[in-house]
Amino acid sequence: MLLLALLISGSAFAQNGAVDSVDALHYDLRLDIGNKYNKMISGSAAVTMKVLRQVDSLALELCPSIIDSVQVDGVNSNYHFDLEARLLKAPYAGNAGDTVTMTVFYRKGQDIMPQGWGGFYFDNNIYYNLGIAIYEYPHNVGKAWFPCRDNFTDKATYSFRITAKPGWRAICTGLQTSEIEYDDGSLMTAWSLDHPTPTYLVGVAVAPFHIIERAFQGEYATYPAILGFINHDSVNVGRTYEHMSKVIPMYERCFGPYRWDRVGYVSTPKGSMEHVGNIAFTTYCMSSQDEACLATMSHEFAHSWFGNLLTCANSKDMWINEGGASFCEEVAIQAITSDEEPLHYRDFARHNLRDVLLTTHVKDNGFKPLYGQTWQYTYGSTVYNKGATVWHSLRGYMGDSLFYASLRTLFDRNAFQNLDSWQLRDSLSEYSGMDLTDFFDFHVFRPGFVDYVIDSLRNGADGTTVSLRQKLYGTDTMMNGNRVWVTFISSTMEKEKRLVAFDGEKVQATFQLPFEAAYAIVDFDEELSKAGLAQQVTIREKGTVTMEDALCRFETRKVVEGDSAWLHVTHHWSRPDTTLSPQVERLADHYWTVTGRVPEGYLMSGMFYFCYSGEDQTLDNELLSNISEFGKVRLMYRQDANDSWHVVTSRHTAGTSQCYFIDNNIKIGEYTLAVIDTNYVSIEKPSSETGIMIYPNPSDGKVRIEGPAGYEQLMIEVVNATGQVVSRRNGVGTGEDIDLGLATGFYILKVMDGHGKLLARKKIQIF
């Protein structure tokens, strides 16, 4: 631990010193990679710098290397190379404001960062760099292959002259300017990048490449492209990248012009990295059209705006880069699938939100804000995945037109600059005319999520009134400046959308609508990343429908020809209200709201997901203290927030770690799970006039329960003289003999319908 601390502090000190002393203007890299020396970089790096303050030495960062010599303005110089700090210094006697060139002649081998991600790799069939070290701080590793000022804010231009061994070629960031084939068959290619770029974003790959050269037509220009690959079918590669013909124009419509010289991807074994115009792209995806691969391809290209054009000021602002690019995956999927499935991008965004709500706080060791991650979590799920949900919410909060217009202005006015989270907030507020302070305070600078629920809906002479409430997940601090769209729906499925803006926990709003509202649904169009995931379904046929993101299923056993059921289900990750009967020991930390219409004559079961592992946190780990309590879990129901929770059933599918609790006859209202006291004896009175008969009594232990039509499937509980439940059964059919298996004595037999509603209670004697 001490050694790690020294290494980190040493590197940080070196980086800070480098940032403060000079500004790199241009890098001229003349390197032989793997030709002169097997799996070695050799050559020179000339760094032209402006001296910002009076210094007695010039400093560059470089991973362990063999230094052959150092020159300052063409004159050989003494130097000191601190391997531990990765810092190379040469004496300097000039003045602040001078422009000076420090040239380093060096040789070095492979440099792979801790845990294998980031650095320079000499694989058998390709030599390449990945400019970020995920598990090291500072994260920038341009220094893994050339001496540099290695940070997010120091940007420079570049020229490359890279020599590769016979049969191989180098592809670099920027535009190719020339190439020379030498007598030994080795090939030198020259490249130039004239846009200011930090060192971690320049890339090189050397391999026996097959190359596809093509062009992409954008909204503003036509962009040349180079696709470099080794062991792929060129036809499949071409098909994969044809999707970029849709993505690039979409990105330009949203974010403004693509400002780099060309588009480029090279196949790399380890992973993907957004090097400017020369994206390192994981080998598997180079010729794949899987949605995950297309999303990654689009993510790396989105960095052309989020990170490459406008760079985070420091690693604590990384959500701007990575969260922004992750959000752009959704934008790309919208472009790719717009013709066949125009709303599929919503599914894509919802799947990400579900994973964030379920796993991000587990992966990142707690609920965390986007801004200010410690270095261990700079590239964690909070930054990437939750970051995407916050950009998605900002889009919904501002509205598409204002959101994208403000981003276009942001990228235009701040091109090739750096930005922190406060500057981003203030810039977007200025460009949009909308104060985004409350949004950033809650979503960026604090942990957790907000959820919105409707407590009541009333149609009256003065209009339609809805009561809306905010709930929380992973935080105890309410959000102010809420902007929530509520969609009102008539019985004939007409829709009207209204904005509700409020501070604090609750609000009541009245609207004039052209119809009487049968339903009111928060965020029907899924514009906000709230702690409530909703899905809807229209059912006309028998069968099972799974709502994967809402964590429920519906099994339809009987339908009515010519009619249909419509259900809109929200799974809330916030806690349900806690108005409980003495029978309930504790409720789950989540619940479901079922809105919609089930026609008379439909028979439909609702199935609600339960998951307990006892290890890492899963959905219901907080509900149970151990798996032995599973037998006490019940499905609970209430009509709305003004009703009390009561037991529906204990019936569930097989298993105890992942299963569904089943209500045989789904009802409109709210459901949750609870642990109950199984020894509790309810004083509930049976429903009158049910026509339930229990006989014979006394009996030898076998009884028969009969009832009228509509009570084909019943539940029974038997309570002994001390108040303990000694027998419980589900799915009891009327008219059949039931062996209770009880000892001689007196008991109370309770008969309930499939929803847990008490139909009859009778004292029976067993002889």
C-alpha positions in Angstrom: 0.0 0.0 0.0 2.9 2.4 0.8 4.6 1.6 -2.5 1.3 2.2 -4.4 0.8 5.5 -2.6 4.3 6.7 -3.4 3.9 5.7 -7.1 0.6 7.5 -7.3 1.8 10.6 -5.5 5.0 10.7 -7.6 3.1 10.4 -10.9 0.7 13.1 -9.8 3.5 15.4 -8.7 5.2 14.9 -12.1 2.0 15.6 -14.0 1.1 18.7 -12.0 4.7 20.1 -12.4 4.6 19.4 -16.1 1.2 21.1 -16.5 2.3 24.2 -14.7 5.7 24.8 -16.4 5.2 24.5 -20.1 2.6 24.1 -22.8 3.3 21.5 -25.5 2.6 22.9 -29.0 3.7 20.1 -31.4 5.1 16.6 -31.3 7.2 15.3 -34.2 7.5 11.5 -33.7 10.0 9.6 -36.0 9.8 6.0 -34.8 10.7 2.6 -36.0 8.2 0.2 -34.4 9.2 -3.5 -34.5 11.4 -3.3 -37.6 14.9 -2.4 -36.5 14.5 -4.1 -33.1 12.0 -6.9 -32.6 9.0 -5.7 -30.6 10.7 -2.5 -29.7 10.1 1.2 -30.4 13.2 3.2 -31.4 13.7 6.6 -32.8 13.1 10.2 -31.7 10.4 12.4 -30.3 10.8 16.2 -30.7 8.5 18.2 -28.5 8.1 21.9 -29.2 6.9 23.7 -26.0 6.1 27.2 -24.9 7.7 28.0 -21.5 4.9 29.3 -19.2 7.0 30.3 -16.2 10.6 30.6 -15.3 12.0 27.1 -14.8 15.5 25.6 -14.5 14.5 22.4 -16.4 12.2 21.0 -19.0 10.2 17.9 -18.0 8.5 15.2 -20.1 6.8 12.1 -18.9 7.9 8.7 -20.3 7.5 5.2 -19.1 10.8 3.2 -18.6 13.0 3.4 -21.7 16.6 3.4 -22.8 17.6 7.0 -23.3 20.3 7.4 -26.0 20.5 11.2 -25.9 18.6 14.4 -25.3 18.8 17.6 -27.3 17.4 21.1 -26.4 17.0 23.2 -29.6 19.3 20.8 -31.5 22.2 20.9 -28.9 23.1 17.8 -26.9 22.0 18.2 -23.3 22.5 16.5 -19.9 19.4 14.9 -18.6 18.0 13.1 -15.5 15.5 10.2 -16.0 13.5 9.3 -12.8 12.1 5.8 -13.7 9.9 5.6 -10.6 8.3 9.0 -11.3 8.4 8.4 -15.1 9.9 11.9 -15.5 12.7 12.9 -17.9 14.3 16.3 -17.2 16.8 18.4 -19.1 18.4 21.7 -17.8 17.0 24.9 -19.2 18.4 28.4 -18.8 15.8 30.3 -21.0 13.0 32.6 -20.0 9.3 32.5 -19.6 7.6 33.0 -22.9 10.3 31.2 -24.9 9.5 28.5 -27.4 11.9 25.5 -27.2 12.2 22.1 -28.7 13.3 19.1 -26.6 14.2 16.1 -28.6 14.6 12.6 -27.0 16.3 9.7 -28.8 15.2 6.5 -27.1 14.3 2.8 -27.3 11.6 1.1 -25.4 9.6 -2.2 -25.2 6.1 -3.0 -24.3 4.4 -1.1 -21.5 1.1 -2.5 -20.3 -0.5 -0.8 -17.3 -1.8 -2.6 -14.2 -4.5 -5.2 -14.8 -3.7 -5.2 -18.5 -5.7 -2.2 -19.8 -3.9 0.7 -21.3 -0.4 1.3 -22.6 1.5 -0.1 -25.6 1.1 -3.7 -26.7 3.4 -5.9 -28.9 1.0 -8.7 -29.8 2.2 -11.2 -32.4 0.1 -9.9 -35.2 -0.3 -6.2 -34.3 1.5 -3.5 -32.3 -0.7 -0.8 -30.9 -1.5 1.6 -28.1 -4.5 2.3 -25.9 -4.2 5.8 -24.5 -5.9 5.4 -21.1 -5.0 3.2 -18.2 -8.2 2.4 -16.4 -6.6 1.0 -13.3 -3.8 3.6 -12.8 -3.7 7.2 -11.8 -3.1 9.5 -13.6 -4.9 7.6 -16.3 -3.3 9.2 -19.3 -0.7 6.9 -20.9 0.6 8.6 -24.0 3.9 8.2 -22.1 3.7 4.5 -22.7 5.1 5.0 -26.2 6.6 8.6 -26.5 7.8 11.3 -24.2 5.1 13.9 -23.6 3.1 16.3 -21.4 0.6 13.6 -20.4 -2.7 15.0 -19.2 -6.2 15.9 -20.2 -5.7 19.6 -20.7 -2.3 20.0 -22.6 -3.2 19.8 -26.3 -0.9 19.9 -29.3 -0.6 19.1 -33.0 1.3 16.1 -34.3 3.4 14.7 -37.1 4.3 11.0 -37.3 6.9 9.1 -39.4 6.4 5.5 -38.5 8.5 2.7 -40.1 7.1 -0.9 -40.0 8.7 -4.2 -41.0 8.2 -5.7 -44.4 4.6 -6.6 -45.1 3.3 -4.4 -42.3 2.2 -0.8 -42.3 1.4 1.9 -39.7 -1.9 3.6 -39.4 -1.9 6.7 -37.2 -4.1 9.5 -36.0 -4.6 12.2 -38.6 -4.2 12.2 -42.4 -1.5 10.3 -44.3 0.8 12.6 -46.1 3.3 10.3 -47.7 4.9 6.8 -47.7 8.3 5.4 -48.6 9.2 1.8 -49.1 12.8 1.1 -48.3 15.2 -1.4 -50.0 14.7 -4.0 -47.2 10.9 -3.9 -47.8 10.1 -1.9 -44.7 7.5 0.8 -45.1 7.5 4.3 -43.6 4.2 6.1 -43.5 3.9 9.8 -42.6 0.8 11.2 -40.9 -0.2 14.7 -39.7 -2.8 15.9 -37.2 -3.3 19.7 -37.2 -6.0 19.9 -34.5 -4.9 20.4 -30.9 -5.3 17.1 -29.1 -4.2 15.7 -25.8 -1.6 12.9 -25.8 -4.0 10.1 -24.6 -6.1 10.6 -27.8 -3.4 10.0 -30.4 -3.1 6.4 -31.7 -0.9 4.2 -33.7 -1.4 0.6 -34.9 1.2 -1.4 -36.9 0.2 -4.7 -38.5 -0.1 -6.6 -41.8 -3.4 -4.7 -42.4 -6.0 -5.2 -45.0 -7.6 -1.8 -45.6 -10.9 -0.6 -46.8 -10.9 3.0 -47.9 -14.3 4.7 -48.3 -16.1 7.9 -47.6 -19.1 8.8 -45.3 -21.5 11.5 -46.3 -22.4 13.7 -43.3 -24.7 16.7 -42.9 -21.8 19.1 -43.4 -19.2 17.4 -45.6 -18.0 14.1 -47.0 -15.4 12.4 -44.7 -12.7 10.0 -45.9 -12.4 6.8 -43.9 -9.8 4.1 -43.4 -10.8 0.7 -41.9 -7.8 -1.5 -40.9 -8.2 -5.2 -40.1 -6.3 -8.4 -40.2 -8.4 -11.6 -40.1 -11.8 -10.6 -41.1 -14.0 -11.0 -44.2 -13.9 -7.7 -45.9 -17.6 -8.0 -47.0 -18.7 -8.4 -43.4 -16.5 -5.5 -42.3 -18.1 -3.4 -45.0 -21.6 -4.3 -43.9 -20.8 -3.4 -40.3 -19.6 0.0 -41.1 -22.4 0.8 -43.5 -24.4 1.6 -40.3 -22.1 4.6 -39.8 -23.8 6.1 -42.9 -26.8 6.6 -40.6 -24.9 7.4 -37.4 -22.6 10.2 -38.7 -25.5 12.3 -40.1 -27.5 11.8 -36.9 -24.6 12.9 -34.7 -24.0 16.0 -36.9 -27.7 16.9 -36.6 -27.5 16.6 -32.9 -24.0 17.9 -32.0 -22.8 19.9 -35.0 -20.1 19.2 -37.6 -17.5 16.4 -37.3 -14.3 18.5 -37.0 -11.6 15.8 -37.6 -9.7 15.0 -40.8 -11.1 11.6 -41.4 -13.0 8.6 -39.9 -10.9 5.6 -38.9 -11.1 2.3 -37.1 -8.4 -0.4 -36.6 -9.0 -3.8 -35.2 -7.2 -4.3 -31.8 -7.3 -7.5 -29.6 -7.6 -5.9 -26.2 -10.3 -3.3 -26.3 -11.7 -0.1 -27.8 -10.4 3.4 -27.4 -11.4 6.7 -29.0 -8.1 7.7 -30.6 -8.8 10.7 -32.9 -9.6 9.5 -36.4 -8.0 6.1 -35.6 -10.3 4.4 -33.2 -8.9 1.2 -31.6 -11.9 -1.2 -32.0 -12.1 -4.6 -30.3 -11.4 -7.4 -32.8 -14.6 -9.4 -32.3 -16.8 -6.4 -33.2 -14.9 -5.3 -36.3 -17.2 -7.4 -38.5 -20.1 -7.9 -36.2 -23.6 -6.4 -36.4 -24.6 -7.4 -32.9 -26.3 -4.4 -31.2 -23.7 -4.3 -28.5 -21.0 -4.1 -31.0 -22.8 -1.4 -33.0 -23.3 0.5 -29.8 -19.6 0.3 -28.9 -18.6 1.4 -32.5 -20.9 4.4 -32.1 -19.8 5.1 -28.5 -16.1 5.5 -29.6 -17.1 7.7 -32.6 -19.2 9.9 -30.3 -16.1 10.8 -28.5 -15.3 12.9 -31.6 -17.5 15.4 -29.7 -17.6 14.1 -26.1 -14.0 14.0 -25.1 -12.0 14.6 -28.2 -13.5 18.0 -29.3 -14.5 19.1 -25.8 -12.4 17.4 -23.2 -13.2 17.0 -19.5 -11.0 19.4 -17.3 -9.8 16.5 -15.1 -10.7 12.9 -14.3 -13.4 14.0 -11.8 -15.4 15.3 -14.7 -15.0 12.1 -16.7 -18.8 11.6 -16.8 -18.9 14.4 -19.5 -16.7 12.3 -21.8 -17.8 8.7 -21.0 -21.4 9.3 -19.9 -21.9 11.5 -22.9 -20.5 8.9 -25.3 -22.6 6.2 -23.6 -25.7 8.3 -24.0 -24.8 8.7 -27.7 -25.1 4.9 -28.1 -28.9 5.5 -27.6 -28.8 8.2 -30.2 -27.0 5.9 -32.6 -29.4 3.1 -32.1 -32.2 5.5 -32.8 -30.6 6.3 -36.1 -29.8 2.7 -37.0 -33.3 1.3 -36.2 -35.5 4.3 -37.1 -36.9 2.8 -40.2 -37.8 -0.7 -38.9 -38.3 0.0 -35.1 -38.6 3.8 -34.5 -39.0 3.4 -30.8 -36.4 0.7 -30.2 -34.0 3.3 -28.8 -36.3 3.6 -25.8 -35.9 -0.1 -25.1 -32.1 0.3 -25.3 -32.1 3.2 -22.9 -34.5 1.4 -20.5 -32.3 -1.7 -20.4 -29.3 0.4 -19.4 -31.4 2.1 -16.7 -32.5 -1.2 -15.3 -28.9 -2.4 -15.0 -27.9 0.9 -13.4 -30.6 0.7 -10.8 -29.9 -2.9 -10.0 -26.1 -3.2 -10.2 -24.2 0.1 -10.5 -24.1 0.9 -6.7 -22.9 -2.7 -6.2 -20.1 -2.5 -8.7 -19.0 0.9 -7.5 -19.3 0.2 -3.8 -22.3 2.5 -3.0 -24.5 5.2 -4.6 -22.1 7.8 -5.9 -22.5 11.2 -7.6 -21.3 11.6 -11.2 -18.8 14.3 -10.4 -15.8 13.7 -8.2 -15.1 10.0 -8.5 -12.0 8.8 -6.8 -9.5 7.4 -9.3 -10.5 3.8 -8.7 -14.0 4.6 -10.1 -13.1 7.1 -12.9 -14.0 4.5 -15.4 -16.7 2.7 -13.4 -20.4 2.0 -14.0 -21.5 5.3 -12.3 -19.5 7.4 -14.8 -20.4 5.3 -17.9 -23.8 3.8 -17.3 -25.4 6.2 -14.8 -23.8 9.0 -16.8 -25.7 7.9 -19.9 -29.0 8.0 -17.9 -28.3 11.5 -16.7 -27.6 12.8 -20.2 -30.8 11.0 -21.2 -32.7 12.8 -18.4 -31.2 16.2 -19.3 -32.5 15.6 -22.9 -36.0 15.0 -21.5 -35.7 17.8 -18.9 -34.9 20.4 -21.5 -36.7 18.9 -24.5 -35.1 17.7 -27.7 -35.0 21.0 -29.5 -33.5 23.1 -26.7 -31.1 20.3 -25.6 -29.6 19.6 -29.0 -29.5 23.3 -30.0 -27.6 24.1 -26.7 -25.1 21.2 -27.3 -24.4 22.4 -30.9 -23.6 25.8 -29.5 -21.5 24.3 -26.7 -19.3 22.3 -29.1 -19.0 25.2 -31.5 -17.9 27.8 -29.0 -15.6 25.5 -27.0 -14.1 23.4 -29.7 -10.7 21.9 -28.8 -11.0 23.2 -25.3 -11.5 21.7 -21.8 -14.6 22.0 -19.6 -15.5 21.1 -16.0 -19.0 20.2 -14.6 -19.8 23.7 -13.4 -18.8 25.2 -16.7 -20.9 22.7 -18.5 -23.9 23.6 -16.3 -23.5 27.3 -16.7 -22.8 27.1 -20.5 -25.9 25.0 -21.2 -28.0 27.3 -18.9 -26.8 30.3 -20.8 -27.3 28.9 -24.3 -30.8 27.5 -23.4 -32.1 30.2 -21.2 -33.1 27.5 -18.7 -31.6 27.4 -15.2 -30.1 24.0 -14.8 -28.8 24.4 -11.3 -31.4 22.2 -9.6 -30.9 19.5 -12.2 -27.1 19.4 -11.8 -27.3 19.6 -8.0 -29.4 16.5 -7.8 -28.2 14.4 -10.8 -24.5 15.3 -11.1 -23.3 16.5 -7.7 -25.3 14.1 -5.5 -25.9 10.4 -5.5 -29.2 8.6 -6.0 -32.3 8.7 -8.2 -35.7 10.4 -8.1 -39.0 8.6 -8.8 -42.4 10.1 -9.5 -45.8 8.5 -8.6 -49.4 9.5 -9.0 -51.4 9.3 -5.8 -54.8 10.2 -7.2 -56.6 11.3 -10.3 -59.9 13.2 -10.2 -62.2 14.5 -13.0 -64.3 17.5 -11.9 -66.1 20.5 -13.0 -62.9 22.6 -12.7 -60.9 20.1 -14.8 -58.8 17.1 -14.3 -56.7 17.1 -11.1 -53.7 14.9 -10.5 -51.7 14.5 -7.3 -48.0 13.9 -8.0 -45.3 12.9 -5.5 -41.6 12.5 -5.7 -39.9 9.5 -4.1 -36.2 8.6 -3.7 -33.8 5.8 -4.3 -30.2 5.9 -3.0 -30.5 9.3 -1.5 -32.5 11.2 1.3 -32.4 14.6 -0.4 -35.4 15.7 -2.4 -34.9 17.2 -5.9 -36.1 20.8 -6.6 -36.9 22.1 -10.0 -38.8 19.0 -11.1 -40.1 19.0 -14.6 -42.3 16.0 -15.2 -44.6 15.2 -18.2 -47.9 13.5 -17.3 -49.9 11.8 -20.0 -53.6 11.7 -19.5 -55.5 8.9 -21.4 -59.2 8.5 -22.0 -61.1 5.2 -22.0 -60.8 5.2 -25.8 -57.0 5.7 -25.6 -56.9 9.4 -26.6 -53.8 11.0 -25.1 -52.9 14.5 -23.9 -49.5 15.4 -22.4 -49.1 18.1 -19.8 -46.0 19.4 -17.9 -45.9 19.5 -14.1 -43.2 21.6 -12.6 -42.6 21.7 -8.8 -40.3 21.8 -5.9 -40.4 19.6 -2.8 -42.2 16.3 -2.3 -45.8 16.8 -3.5 -47.8 18.8 -6.0 -51.4 18.9 -7.1 -52.1 20.2 -10.6 -55.4 20.8 -12.5 -55.7 20.8 -16.3 -58.4 21.4 -18.8 -58.5 18.3 -21.1 -60.7 17.6 -24.2 -61.9 14.3 -22.5 -62.4 12.7 -19.2 -59.2 11.1 -18.1 -59.4 7.4 -17.2 -55.6 7.1 -16.6 -52.7 9.4 -15.7 -49.2 8.1 -16.3 -45.9 9.8 -15.4 -43.3 10.1 -18.1 -45.3 7.9 -20.6 -42.7 8.6 -23.3 -39.8 7.5 -21.1 -37.9 10.9 -21.3 -36.6 10.8 -17.8 -34.2 8.3 -16.2 -36.2 7.9 -13.0 -36.2 5.1 -10.4 -39.3 3.6 -11.9 -39.1 1.4 -15.1 -42.3 1.2 -17.1 -43.5 -1.1 -19.9 -46.9 -1.5 -21.6 -48.6 -4.2 -23.5 -51.8 -4.8 -25.4 -53.1 -8.3 -25.1 -55.5 -10.0 -27.6 -54.4 -13.6 -27.4 -53.8 -16.2 -24.8 -50.2 -16.7 -23.8 -47.4 -15.3 -21.6 -45.9 -11.8 -21.9 -42.7 -10.9 -20.1 -41.9 -7.3 -19.2 -38.2 -7.8 -18.6 -37.4 -4.3 -17.4 -40.6 -4.0 -15.2 -39.7 -7.3 -13.6 -43.1 -9.0 -14.2 -45.1 -11.3 -16.4 -48.7 -11.7 -17.4 -50.3 -15.0 -18.4 -53.6 -14.8 -20.2 -55.7 -17.9 -19.9 -58.9 -16.6 -21.5 -59.7 -13.8 -23.9 -62.8 -12.2 -25.4 -62.8 -12.2 -29.2 -62.9 -8.6 -30.5 -61.7 -7.1 -27.3 -58.2 -6.4 -25.8 -56.6 -5.8 -22.5 -54.1 -2.9 -22.1 -51.7 -2.8 -19.2 -49.0 -0.3 -18.2 -46.8 -1.5 -15.4 -44.1 0.5 -13.5 -41.7 -1.2 -11.3 -40.6 1.4 -8.7 -37.2 1.0 -7.1 -38.3 3.4 -4.3 -39.9 2.0 -1.1 -43.7 1.6 -1.0 -45.6 3.5 1.7 -45.7 1.7 5.0 -49.3 1.6 6.2 -49.3 -2.0 7.4 -51.4 -4.5 9.3 -49.8 -6.1 12.4 -49.4 -9.3 10.3 -46.7 -7.6 8.2 -43.2 -7.7 9.6 -41.5 -5.8 6.7 -42.1 -4.7 3.2 -39.8 -5.0 0.2 -37.9 -2.0 -0.9 -39.7 -1.8 -4.2 -43.2 -2.2 -5.7 -45.3 -2.3 -8.9 -48.0 0.0 -10.2 -50.4 -1.7 -12.6 -52.5 0.7 -14.7 -54.9 -0.2 -17.5 -57.9 -2.2 -18.5 -58.7 -5.9 -18.2 -62.1 -6.6 -20.0 -64.7 -8.6 -18.3 -64.3 -12.2 -19.4 -60.5 -12.1 -19.5 -58.7 -14.5 -17.2 -55.2 -13.2 -16.5 -52.5 -13.9 -13.9 -50.0 -11.3 -12.8 -46.5 -12.6 -11.9 -44.1 -10.4 -9.9 -40.3 -11.1 -9.8 -38.5 -12.1 -6.6 -34.7 -12.5 -6.3 -32.6 -13.4 -3.3 -29.0 -14.6 -3.4 -27.6 -14.0 0.1 -24.4 -12.9 -1.5 -23.9 -9.7 -3.5 -26.8 -7.3 -3.2 -29.8 -8.4 -5.4 -33.3 -7.3 -5.6 -34.8 -8.7 -2.4 -31.7 -9.2 -0.2 -32.9 -6.4 2.1 -36.3 -8.2 2.5 -35.0 -11.4 4.0 -32.5 -11.9 6.8 -31.8 -15.4 5.5 -33.3 -17.9 3.0 -35.2 -19.7 5.8 -37.7 -16.8 5.8 -38.7 -17.4 2.2 -41.7 -19.3 3.4 -43.0 -16.2 5.1 -42.9 -14.1 1.9 -46.3 -13.0 0.5 -47.5 -11.0 -2.5 -49.3 -7.8 -1.2 -51.9 -5.6 -3.0 -53.6 -2.3 -2.5 -55.8 -0.2 -4.8 -53.8 3.0 -4.6 -51.8 5.1 -2.2 -54.9 5.8 -0.1 -55.5 2.1 0.5 -53.8 -0.3 3.0 -51.6 -3.2 1.9 -53.1 -6.7 2.4 -52.0 -10.3 1.6 -52.9 -11.7 -1.8 -51.1 -15.0 -2.0 -48.0 -17.0 -1.2 -48.1 -18.9 -4.5 -45.0 -18.7 -6.6 -43.1 -20.4 -9.3 -40.4 -23.0 -8.4 -37.2 -21.9 -6.7 -36.3 -19.5 -4.0 -33.6 -17.3 -5.6 -35.3 -16.3 -8.8 -39.0 -16.8 -9.1 -42.4 -15.0 -9.6 -45.2 -14.6 -7.0 -48.5 -15.1 -8.8 -51.9 -13.4 -8.5 -54.3 -15.6 -10.4 -56.6 -12.7 -11.2 -54.6 -9.6 -11.9 -56.1 -6.3 -10.5 -55.5 -2.7 -11.3 -53.5 -1.2 -8.4 -50.2 -1.7 -6.6 -48.3 -4.8 -5.7 -45.3 -5.5 -3.5 -43.8 -8.3 -1.4 -43.6 -8.7 2.3 -42.5 -10.9 5.1 -45.5 -11.7 7.3 -46.0 -13.2 10.7 -47.4 -16.7 9.9 -48.7 -17.1 13.5 -50.8 -14.0 13.3 -54.6 -14.7 13.4 -56.6 -12.1 11.6 -59.9 -10.7 13.0 -61.1 -10.1 9.5 -64.7 -11.0 9.0 -65.6 -13.3 6.1 -67.4 -11.9 3.1 -71.2 -12.2 3.5 -73.4 -14.3 1.2 -70.5 -16.2 -0.4 -72.4 -19.6 -0.3 -69.2 -21.4 0.9 -70.0 -24.8 2.6 -67.5 -26.8 4.7 -68.5 -30.4 5.7 -68.6 -32.8 7.4 -68.1 -31.4 10.8 -66.9 -33.1 13.0 -64.8 -35.1 10.6 -62.1 -37.7 10.6 -59.7 -35.2 9.1 -61.1 -35.1 5.6 -63.4 -32.2 4.6 -65.0 -30.9 1.5 -65.4 -27.3 0.5 -68.1 -26.3 -2.0 -69.0 -22.9 -3.4 -70.8 -21.3 -6.3 -69.3 -20.5 -9.7 -66.3 -18.1 -9.6 -64.7 -19.9 -6.6 -63.1 -22.7 -8.4 -59.6 -22.1 -7.0 -59.3 -21.4 -3.2 -56.7 -21.0 -0.5 -57.2 -22.4 3.0 -55.4 -21.8 6.3 -55.9 -23.9 9.5 -55.2 -22.4 12.9 -54.9 -24.4 16.1 -56.2 -23.5 19.6 -53.0 -21.6 20.4 -53.3 -19.4 17.3 -50.6 -21.0 15.2 -51.1 -21.7 11.5 -50.7 -25.5 11.2 -51.6 -25.9 7.6 -51.8 -23.8 4.5 -52.7 -24.8 0.9 -53.1 -23.0 -2.4 -55.1 -24.0 -5.5 -57.8 -26.0 -3.6 -60.6 -27.0 -5.9 -64.2 -26.8 -4.8 -66.1 -30.1 -4.5 -63.0 -32.2 -3.8 -62.1 -34.1 -0.6 -59.2 -32.6 1.3 -57.2 -34.6 3.9 -56.1 -32.0 6.4 -53.7 -34.4 8.1 -54.4 -33.0 11.6 -54.4 -34.5 15.0 -57.5 -34.8 17.1 -58.7 -31.4 18.4 -60.5 -28.2 17.6 -59.3 -25.9 14.8 -60.3 -22.7 12.8 -60.5 -23.3 9.1 -60.3 -20.1 6.9 -61.2 -20.2 3.3 -60.0 -17.4 0.9 -60.3 -16.7 -2.8 -57.3 -16.4 -5.1 -56.6 -12.8 -4.1 -56.5 -13.6 -0.3 -60.0 -12.3 0.4 -61.6 -14.1 3.3 -64.7 -16.0 2.2 -65.5 -18.2 5.2 -64.2 -19.1 8.7 -65.5 -22.1 10.6 -64.6 -23.9 13.8 -64.1 -27.6 13.0 -63.5 -30.7 15.1 -61.2 -33.6 14.2 -61.9 -36.9 16.0 
